[in-house]
Amino acid sequence: MTEAPEFEIIAEAPVSIAFRQLGITSFRKAAAFVKSLRYARNERKNDLLAVLDEQCGTCSTKHALLKTLAEENNYNEIRQVIGIFRMHPGNTPVIAGTLEKYGLVYMPEAHSYFRFHGHVFDYTFPRGKAFDIEPELLDEIELTPSQIADVKVAYHKQFLDKWLRENPDVPYTLDELWSIREQCIRDLSRT
């Protein structure tokens, strides 16, 4: 297995300075710190430093913060990606009740993570193991930290719309499916 990315945090830029003010001087320590923060949506999701200020984040905001840290330090080997994967009770047990209630076997869910030397690195959840996303991956695109808010949602909804058209037996509109998806995310936030 490829080792996680590593570099010293030396840049005189906002994210790098914020980590150094916390006494964190290497990428692996920064990634471990970010991973340790609770999973929750940020109030200011367009402000990357909200992850540190609010002591929480989602897959998107946590990885965008770390990707910006890498960019500030001229470390360009990390790719931030969004993958659509089959989220089901086998890989996300906490959503089992919601999927059962709505008669769904899985929910196509967008998840942000890193690709580094062909391997997935996920710094989203503080406890437990990250999603084993690769066997369940349906699609994947690379994006920049500035695209996390708008592009991720648009990409996800476009994928769900196509998925609904390809699966006419799923009895929901896009808005209804998005609402079910939001319940799954609330389920995740309670873990």
N, C-alpha and C positions, 0 to 999 in steps of 0.2 A: 504494500500500500504506500502511496506517495505521502510523504510527511506534509503537514499543514504549512501554508505559506509562513515565512518569517522574515522580518527585517526590523531594524531599529527605527524608532520614531524620532526623526531629527528635523523635519520640516518646520519652518516658521509660518505656519498656516493655521486657520481656525480649529479644525478638527484635531490636528496633531497637538496643538497647544492645549486644547481641552483635555486630551488624554494625559499629557505630561503633567498637567495640574492635578490630575488624580494619582500621580505617581506611576503611571503606566508608560513604559518606554520601549515596548516591543509589540509587534503585531499579534503574536500568539497570546500575550497577556491581555491585549485589547480585545481580541476575539473571545477569550474566556470570560472577560468581564461582561461584555455585551451579551453573550450567551446566558450568563447568570441572571440577567435582568428578566423580570416577569414578562410573559407574553400578554400584551394588551395594545390596543390602538392608541397612537399618540394624538394628543389634542392638536398639535402643530405638526402634521405629517410632512409638510413642505420644508420644515426646519430640521435639518439632520441632527443638530445638537439637542433637539427635544428628547431623543433617546436617552441621553445622559442626564438632562435636566429633569425629565419626568420618571427616570429610572424604569423604563419599560419600552417595548417596541414590538413590532410585528416582523414577519420574515422580510418584508420589503424595507422597512425603515432601519432595521438592524444591519442588513446587508448593504444598504446604500451608505450608511455611516462608515462601515468598514471599508467599502470600496473607495469612498472619498479619502479615507485615511491612506489607503494604498496609493492612490493617485497623487496625493500631496507629497508623498515620499518617493515619487518616481518609480513605484513598483507596479508594473503593468502586466504582470503575468496572471492576475486574477480576472476572471470574467464573471460579471454578475448576470445571471440568467433568471428567466421566469419559465417554469415548466408547468404544463397542465398535466396533472396525474389523477389516476383513479383513487379518490379518497373513500375508503370503505372501512367497515368495522375491523377488518384484519390488520390494517395499518394505523387506524385511528379509532380505537374502541369507544371513545367518549361520544362519538356521533351515531352510534348504533341505534339508539332510540329515535333520533330524528329521521334517519333514513328509513327505519321500519315504519314509522308513523306515515310517511309519504310514499311508501312502496317503492323506494329506490334501492338498487343494489349498490350503487356508488354515486358519488358526486364528482364531476370533473372540477377539480380545484386548482387554482393558480398558486404556485409556491415559488418564492424567491430563494436563491441559494447561490453558491459560487461553483464554478468549474475551475479547477487548477490542475494542470497537467493531465487533463482527461478525467479527473476524479471529482466527485461531488463533496463539497464541504458546506455544512449547514450549521449556522450559529443562532438558530431561532429559539429553541425551547430550553429553558433552564434545567429541567429535570429529564432524565431518561434519554433515550436514543432518538436521534433525528429520524424523520421519515426515511424509509428505504424506498426512495422515489423512483429509481431507475427501472425496476421491473414494471412499474405502473405508469410510466411516462407515456403520454399521448402526443405531446408537442412541446417545443422548447424554443425560446428566442432570447437573444442577448439584449440587454438594455443598459442605459446609463443611470446613475443615481438620480438625475433630474427627471427621469421618466417614471419614477415609481408611482406617483399619484395618478396621473392621467392615462398613461400608456398601458399600465398593468390592468386597470379596470376595463378599458376599451378592448384590449386583447382578450381578456377573460370573457367578457360579454359576447364578443364576436365568436369566440370558440363555442360558448354555450348555445348561441343561436344556431350555429351550424350543427352542433350535436343534436339539438332538438329536431331539426329537419331530417337528420339521418336516423333518428330514433322516434318515429311517429307514435309508437306505443307509450311513450312517456307523456302523460296527460297534463302537462303544464305549459303555460306561456313562459316566455323569457323572464318576465317580471316575477311570476310565481316561483320559478326555479331559483332566481336570484334571492328571493326572500327565504327559501328553504336553505340556500347556501349560507345566508347571513345567520340563520339559526345554528347551523353547523359551526360557524366561527364563534358564536356566543358559547356553544358547548366547549370549544377548545379553550376559550378564555377562562373557563371555570376550573381548568386543570392545574 
